[in-house]
Amino acid sequence: MRDDGGGPLLPFVPALAAVLVSRAATVRGRLGGSAVEAVRIRVAE
């Protein structure tokens, strides 16, 4: 792997992305859980 000056940050990028994704999923689960269930019920009808 080449070091283009952003080398020290590279190990943190996947971890930061994982944290953001998990946080977004948690917020979506809290706020949109009932909405997702309502959509599933509508689709099932």
Backbone hydrogen bonds, N-H to C=O, Kabsch-Sander energy under -0.5 kcal/mol:
donor,donor_aa,acceptor,acceptor_aa,energy
4,D,2,R,-0.7
9,L,6,G,-1.0
10,L,6,G,-1.2
10,L,7,G,-0.7
12,F,9,L,-1.5
13,V,9,L,-1.1
13,V,10,L,-0.7
15,A,11,P,-0.6
16,L,12,F,-2.9
17,A,13,V,-2.6
18,A,14,P,-2.4
19,V,15,A,-2.4
20,L,16,L,-2.5
21,V,17,A,-2.6
22,S,18,A,-2.7
23,R,19,V,-2.6
24,A,20,L,-2.6
25,A,21,V,-2.5
26,T,22,S,-2.2
27,V,23,R,-2.6
28,R,24,A,-2.7
29,G,25,A,-2.4
30,R,26,T,-2.1
31,L,27,V,-3.0
32,G,28,R,-2.8
33,G,29,G,-0.7
36,V,32,G,-3.0
37,E,33,G,-2.2
38,A,34,S,-2.4
39,V,35,A,-2.3
40,R,36,V,-2.4
41,I,37,E,-2.5
42,R,38,A,-2.3
43,V,39,V,-2.8
44,A,40,R,-2.3
45,E,41,I,-1.3
